[in-house]
Amino acid sequence: MTDTIFAPATAAGRAAVAVVRLSGPRTRETVEAMAGKLPAARRASLRRLRHGGLALDDALVLWMPGPASFTGEDSAEFHLHGGPAIVEAVTEALAGLGLRLAEPGEFTRRAFQNGRMDLAQAEAVADLVDAETAAQARQALAQLEGGLSRRYDTWRETLVEALAVLEAAVDFPDEDLPENVSARARPGLERLLDELDDALTDEARGRRVREGYRIALIGAPNAGKSSLLNALAGRDAAIVTATPGTTRDVIEVPMVLAGYKTLLADTAGVREATDSIEAEGVRRARAWADGADLRLWIVDGSVADDTWHWAQSLAHPGDLLVLSKADLPEAADAGAARANGAARGLETLAVSALGEGAVLRAALERRVVAALSGAEFPAATRLRHAESLREARSRVASALAQADQVELAAEDVRLAARALARVTGRIDAEDVLDRVFSTFCIGK
């Protein structure tokens, strides 16, 4: 890392203040070249920035010598007036002095490589920047403070202790060791297997907080799905007409429910398709519903046309049966669907879009809170964490299954420890790092 890098750390466009960050071995000379006298460390000082004999701006300058900086290198920040022309002039001056524009995530990557944070904490930086809800921000901040890393380090320590016992049995078979020394590793591995099983059961929670809890509205054409979507969203997100099959594609609406990011999807009405376009819409409806965290099976409770059952195969036990148009008298379909839902373990609600969906919204908030809140920090907030958990769990189970073959058991424990180490970056395979930091914005 011999390059000195720079990047705007604030969004492009007109603003009151714009921040440009620098990091690398030439940071000190660059600050002196543009701002004159070097400011006191970690103290904002007003300086006139110059380059090529021209004044560029009166700016606040922060000088942060390494290793006590975000990246662990000599770093600096220029807090400029936020006009685009000023930002452009300063960045052109930095490039003219031989500095390089940073790649996405390069500041945080340098912090990781210089030991200022582990890989899980580096991911939390990106999550904190991208947070759209209070729940996302809380989770990202807890991960940045080491909540995720501590869990994985504790599990890894258990594996290291078990590996020490197993390797003693392998390396010193003829020494005066207690009988069944390798059996001493078993209790710790069994406890760890239980903890990994619990973590895998819960692994989707952290990712759902980051990515959004997915709710699909399913039902026959004209059941009232689009009207309820609009009532929940508080705007006309979907077209509502009396013509069956108006919705042909999946309409996704992001919402915040009880402080959590939620993705609500209106899907095509399920029936025997009359043309290829409608058939594709029904296929997409089925696919989206199958991958959702919760399905709302919408049934028009005011009719008796026997269309209510067309979408029943998409509903799962624990989903919500929503009898729409509750402002109208109930008809035969309401009773038939209610009986079907009760037999299949669905909660039933009668609602009306004219009531602005308040009852339904409250029910959804309860479901989202129950699914995403938890006493413990989630063991996985990204797909790669879940993949490592599954690999570690498989290796620990294999080690326990072949305890009589100590060499093989020791290798399984070693591989389980490596899988967990990948989460915090103790094993820093370049392809893993590239995948993580490519998602960052420039300037972070």
C-alpha positions in Angstrom: 0.0 0.0 0.0 2.5 2.6 -1.2 -0.1 4.7 -3.0 -1.7 7.7 -1.3 -5.4 7.8 -2.0 -8.1 10.4 -1.9 -11.9 10.5 -2.4 -14.9 12.7 -1.7 -16.6 11.3 1.4 -19.8 13.1 0.9 -22.4 12.9 -1.8 -22.0 14.7 -5.1 -23.9 17.9 -5.7 -24.4 21.3 -4.0 -24.1 21.2 -0.2 -23.1 23.3 2.7 -20.0 21.2 3.4 -18.1 18.6 1.4 -15.5 16.3 2.9 -12.5 15.0 0.9 -10.4 12.2 2.6 -6.7 11.3 2.1 -4.8 8.3 3.3 -1.3 7.0 2.7 2.4 7.8 3.1 2.3 11.1 1.2 -0.6 12.5 3.2 1.6 14.8 5.3 3.5 16.4 2.4 0.3 16.8 0.5 -1.4 18.7 3.4 1.7 20.9 3.8 1.8 21.6 0.1 -1.8 22.7 0.0 -2.5 24.0 3.5 0.9 25.3 4.5 1.7 24.6 8.2 0.6 21.2 9.4 -2.3 21.4 11.9 -2.1 19.9 15.3 -3.1 16.2 15.3 -6.8 15.5 15.4 -7.7 19.2 15.8 -9.7 21.0 13.1 -7.8 24.1 11.8 -8.9 26.7 9.3 -6.5 26.8 6.4 -6.5 28.4 2.9 -5.9 25.6 0.4 -3.7 26.5 -2.6 -2.4 24.8 -5.6 -0.3 26.2 -8.5 -0.4 29.6 -6.9 -4.2 29.7 -6.9 -6.4 29.8 -3.8 -8.9 27.0 -3.9 -11.0 27.4 -0.7 -10.9 28.3 3.0 -11.3 24.9 4.6 -11.2 23.1 7.9 -8.2 20.7 7.8 -7.9 17.6 10.0 -4.5 15.8 10.3 -4.6 12.3 11.8 -1.2 10.6 11.9 -1.1 6.8 11.8 -1.4 4.4 13.3 -4.1 6.2 15.4 -6.3 6.8 12.4 -9.3 5.1 10.7 -7.0 3.4 8.1 -4.0 3.0 10.4 -2.0 5.2 8.0 -1.3 8.9 7.9 -4.7 10.4 7.1 -6.3 13.8 6.6 -9.7 15.4 5.8 -10.5 18.7 4.0 -13.9 20.1 5.0 -14.7 22.3 2.1 -17.5 24.6 1.1 -19.8 22.2 -0.7 -20.0 23.8 -4.2 -19.3 21.3 -7.0 -16.6 23.6 -8.5 -14.7 23.8 -5.3 -14.7 20.0 -4.8 -13.7 19.5 -8.4 -10.8 22.0 -8.0 -9.5 20.3 -4.9 -9.7 16.8 -6.3 -7.9 17.9 -9.5 -5.2 19.4 -7.3 -4.8 16.2 -5.4 -4.5 14.2 -8.6 -2.0 16.8 -9.9 0.2 16.1 -6.8 0.3 12.4 -7.7 -2.4 11.0 -5.4 -4.8 8.4 -6.7 -8.6 8.3 -6.5 -9.6 5.6 -4.1 -11.5 2.5 -5.2 -14.8 1.6 -3.6 -14.2 0.6 0.0 -10.5 1.2 -0.2 -10.3 3.2 3.0 -12.0 0.5 5.0 -10.0 -2.2 3.3 -6.8 -0.5 4.4 -8.2 -0.3 8.0 -8.8 -4.0 7.9 -5.4 -4.8 6.4 -3.7 -2.6 9.0 -5.5 -4.4 11.9 -7.8 -1.5 12.8 -10.9 -3.8 12.4 -11.7 -7.3 11.4 -13.7 -8.2 8.3 -17.1 -8.5 10.0 -16.6 -5.0 11.5 -15.6 -3.7 8.0 -18.8 -5.1 6.6 -20.6 -3.2 9.4 -19.2 0.0 8.1 -20.9 -0.5 4.8 -24.1 -1.6 6.5 -24.1 1.5 8.7 -23.7 3.8 5.7 -26.5 1.9 3.8 -28.9 1.8 6.8 -32.4 3.0 6.0 -34.1 2.1 9.3 -33.4 2.3 13.0 -33.2 -1.5 13.2 -30.6 -1.7 10.4 -28.5 1.0 12.1 -28.7 -0.7 15.5 -27.6 -4.0 14.0 -24.8 -2.5 12.0 -23.5 -0.5 15.0 -23.5 -3.6 17.3 -21.6 -5.5 14.6 -19.1 -2.6 14.3 -18.6 -2.7 18.0 -17.7 -6.4 17.7 -20.9 -8.2 18.5 -20.6 -10.6 15.6 -16.9 -11.1 15.9 -17.1 -12.0 19.6 -19.5 -14.9 18.9 -17.3 -16.3 16.2 -14.1 -15.9 18.2 -15.7 -17.7 21.1 -16.7 -20.6 18.9 -13.2 -20.6 17.3 -11.6 -20.8 20.7 -13.6 -23.9 21.6 -12.4 -25.5 18.4 -8.7 -24.5 19.0 -8.9 -26.1 22.5 -10.5 -29.3 21.0 -7.8 -29.4 18.3 -5.0 -29.1 20.9 -6.4 -32.2 22.7 -6.8 -34.2 19.5 -3.4 -33.3 18.1 -1.8 -34.3 21.4 -3.3 -37.7 20.9 -2.1 -37.8 17.3 1.5 -36.5 17.9 2.3 -38.2 21.1 0.7 -41.7 21.0 3.5 -43.3 22.9 3.9 -40.7 25.6 2.6 -41.1 29.1 -0.8 -39.4 28.4 -4.1 -40.2 30.2 -6.3 -42.8 28.5 -8.8 -41.6 26.1 -7.3 -38.1 26.0 -9.0 -37.4 22.7 -12.4 -38.0 24.4 -11.9 -34.8 26.4 -12.6 -32.8 23.2 -16.1 -34.4 22.8 -18.1 -32.4 25.4 -16.9 -29.0 24.1 -17.6 -30.1 20.5 -21.1 -31.3 21.4 -21.9 -28.0 23.1 -20.6 -26.2 20.0 -22.7 -28.3 17.7 -25.8 -27.3 19.6 -24.9 -23.6 19.5 -24.2 -23.8 15.7 -27.6 -25.6 15.2 -29.3 -22.7 17.1 -27.4 -20.1 15.1 -28.4 -21.8 11.8 -32.0 -21.9 12.9 -31.8 -18.1 13.4 -29.4 -17.3 10.5 -32.0 -15.6 8.3 -32.9 -13.0 11.0 -29.8 -10.8 10.6 -30.0 -10.9 6.8 -33.7 -10.0 6.8 -32.9 -6.9 9.0 -30.3 -5.8 6.4 -32.2 -6.7 3.2 -35.8 -6.4 4.3 -38.6 -8.7 5.5 -40.5 -10.0 2.4 -44.3 -10.1 2.4 -46.3 -11.3 -0.6 -49.9 -10.5 -1.3 -51.4 -13.5 -3.1 -55.0 -14.3 -4.2 -57.4 -14.7 -7.1 -57.9 -11.8 -9.5 -60.0 -8.9 -8.1 -59.6 -10.2 -4.5 -58.5 -6.7 -3.4 -54.7 -7.2 -3.3 -53.8 -4.0 -5.0 -56.2 -1.9 -3.0 -54.8 -3.3 0.3 -51.2 -2.6 -1.0 -52.1 1.0 -1.7 -53.7 1.4 1.7 -50.7 0.0 3.4 -48.3 2.1 1.3 -50.3 5.2 1.7 -50.1 5.9 -2.0 -51.3 4.6 -5.4 -48.4 2.1 -5.9 -50.6 -0.3 -7.9 -53.3 0.2 -10.5 -56.8 -0.7 -9.3 -59.5 -1.5 -11.8 -62.6 -3.8 -11.9 -61.0 -5.7 -14.8 -59.6 -9.1 -13.6 -55.9 -9.6 -14.3 -54.9 -5.9 -14.2 -51.7 -6.8 -12.3 -49.5 -8.8 -14.6 -46.1 -8.4 -12.8 -44.8 -8.3 -9.3 -45.1 -4.7 -7.8 -42.6 -4.3 -5.0 -43.1 -1.5 -2.4 -40.5 -0.9 0.3 -41.9 0.1 3.7 -40.8 0.6 7.2 -42.9 -1.4 9.7 -42.1 -1.1 13.5 -38.7 0.3 12.6 -37.8 -2.6 10.2 -37.3 -2.5 6.5 -40.0 -4.5 4.8 -40.7 -5.3 1.1 -44.3 -5.7 0.2 -45.2 -7.3 -3.1 -48.5 -7.2 -5.0 -48.6 -10.2 -7.3 -50.7 -11.3 -10.3 -54.0 -12.9 -9.5 -53.8 -16.7 -9.5 -56.1 -18.4 -11.9 -56.0 -20.5 -15.1 -54.1 -18.1 -17.4 -55.8 -16.9 -20.6 -52.6 -15.8 -22.4 -48.9 -16.2 -22.3 -48.3 -12.8 -20.6 -50.7 -13.7 -17.8 -49.2 -17.1 -17.4 -45.8 -15.5 -16.9 -47.3 -13.2 -14.3 -48.8 -16.1 -12.4 -45.4 -17.9 -12.5 -43.7 -14.9 -11.1 -46.3 -14.6 -8.4 -45.8 -18.2 -7.3 -42.0 -17.8 -7.3 -42.1 -14.6 -5.3 -44.6 -16.0 -2.8 -42.4 -19.2 -2.4 -39.4 -17.1 -1.3 -41.3 -14.6 0.9 -41.1 -14.6 4.7 -44.8 -14.1 5.0 -47.8 -14.5 2.6 -51.1 -12.7 2.9 -53.7 -14.8 1.2 -56.3 -12.3 0.1 -59.9 -13.5 -0.3 -62.8 -11.3 -1.3 -65.2 -12.0 1.5 -68.1 -10.3 -0.2 -68.6 -12.7 -3.1 -69.7 -16.3 -3.7 -68.0 -17.2 -7.0 -65.8 -19.9 -5.6 -62.6 -18.3 -6.8 -61.1 -18.1 -3.3 -59.4 -21.5 -3.5 -57.3 -20.7 -6.7 -54.4 -19.3 -4.6 -54.7 -21.5 -1.5 -51.7 -23.7 -2.5 -49.4 -20.7 -2.2 -50.2 -20.1 1.5 -48.1 -21.8 4.1 -49.0 -22.7 7.7 -48.6 -19.6 9.9 -49.4 -17.2 7.0 -52.3 -14.7 7.2 -55.7 -15.2 5.6 -57.1 -11.7 4.9 -60.8 -11.4 4.1 -60.9 -8.2 2.2 -63.8 -5.8 1.6 -65.0 -6.2 5.2 -67.1 -3.0 4.7 -69.5 -5.2 2.7 -71.6 -8.1 3.9 -69.9 -11.4 4.1 -70.9 -14.0 1.5 -70.3 -17.8 1.1 -66.6 -17.5 0.0 -65.7 -15.9 3.4 -67.0 -18.8 5.4 -65.4 -21.4 3.1 -62.0 -19.7 3.1 -62.2 -19.1 6.9 -62.8 -22.9 7.5 -59.9 -23.8 5.1 -57.5 -21.3 6.8 -58.4 -22.6 10.3 -57.7 -26.2 9.2 -54.3 -25.2 7.8 -53.1 -23.1 10.7 -53.6 -19.6 9.2 -54.4 -16.6 11.2 -57.6 -14.8 9.8 -58.2 -11.1 9.6 -61.2 -9.3 8.1 -60.1 -5.9 6.8 -61.2 -3.1 4.4 -59.0 -0.9 2.3 -61.4 1.9 3.1 -60.2 1.7 6.7 -56.7 2.5 5.4 -55.5 -0.9 6.4 -54.8 0.0 10.0 -55.8 -3.4 11.4 -53.7 -5.2 8.8 -50.7 -2.9 9.3 -50.8 -3.5 13.1 -50.9 -7.3 12.5 -47.9 -7.1 10.1 -45.9 -5.0 12.6 -46.4 -7.7 15.2 -45.3 -10.3 12.8 -42.2 -8.4 11.7 -41.2 -7.6 15.3 -41.6 -11.3 16.3 -39.5 -12.5 13.3 -36.7 -10.0 13.4 -36.2 -8.9 17.1 -34.2 -11.1 19.4 -32.3 -11.0 22.6 -29.0 -12.2 21.1 -27.1 -10.6 18.3 -27.7 -12.6 15.1 -25.0 -15.0 14.1 -25.3 -14.1 10.4 -26.0 -10.8 8.8 -24.8 -11.8 5.3 -25.0 -14.9 3.1 -21.3 -15.6 3.4 -21.7 -15.8 7.2 -24.4 -18.4 6.8 -22.3 -20.4 4.4 -19.4 -20.4 6.9 -21.8 -21.5 9.7 -23.1 -24.4 7.6 -19.6 -25.5 6.7 -18.4 -25.3 10.4 -21.4 -27.2 11.6 -20.9 -30.0 9.0 -17.2 -30.3 10.0 -18.0 -30.5 13.8 -20.6 -33.1 13.2 -18.1 -35.1 11.1 -15.5 -34.9 13.8 -17.9 -36.2 16.4 -19.0 -39.0 14.1 -15.5 -40.3 13.6 -14.0 -39.8 17.1 -12.2 -43.1 16.9 -10.2 -41.9 14.0 -8.4 -39.1 15.8 -6.4 -37.9 12.8 -9.6 -37.4 10.7 -11.4 -35.8 13.6 -8.6 -33.4 14.1 -8.6 -32.4 10.4 -12.4 -31.8 10.6 -12.0 -29.6 13.6 -9.2 -27.6 11.9 -11.4 -27.1 8.9 -14.3 -26.0 11.1 -12.0 -23.4 12.7 -10.9 -22.1 9.3 -14.6 -21.7 8.2 -15.4 -19.6 11.2 -12.1 -17.6 10.8 -13.2 -16.5 7.3 -16.0 -14.5 8.8 -13.7 -12.2 10.8 -11.0 -12.3 8.1 -8.4 -14.3 10.0 -8.0 -16.1 6.7 -8.0 -13.3 4.2 -8.4 -15.0 0.8 -8.2 -12.3 -1.8 -11.4 -13.4 -3.5 -13.3 -13.0 -0.3 -11.9 -9.5 0.3 -12.7 -8.4 -3.3 -16.3 -9.6 -2.9 -16.8 -7.8 0.4 -15.2 -4.4 -0.5 -16.6 -4.2 -4.0 -20.0 -3.3 -2.4 -18.7 -0.2 -0.7 -19.2 3.3 -1.9 -16.1 5.4 -3.0 -14.8 7.4 0.0 -15.4 4.6 2.4 
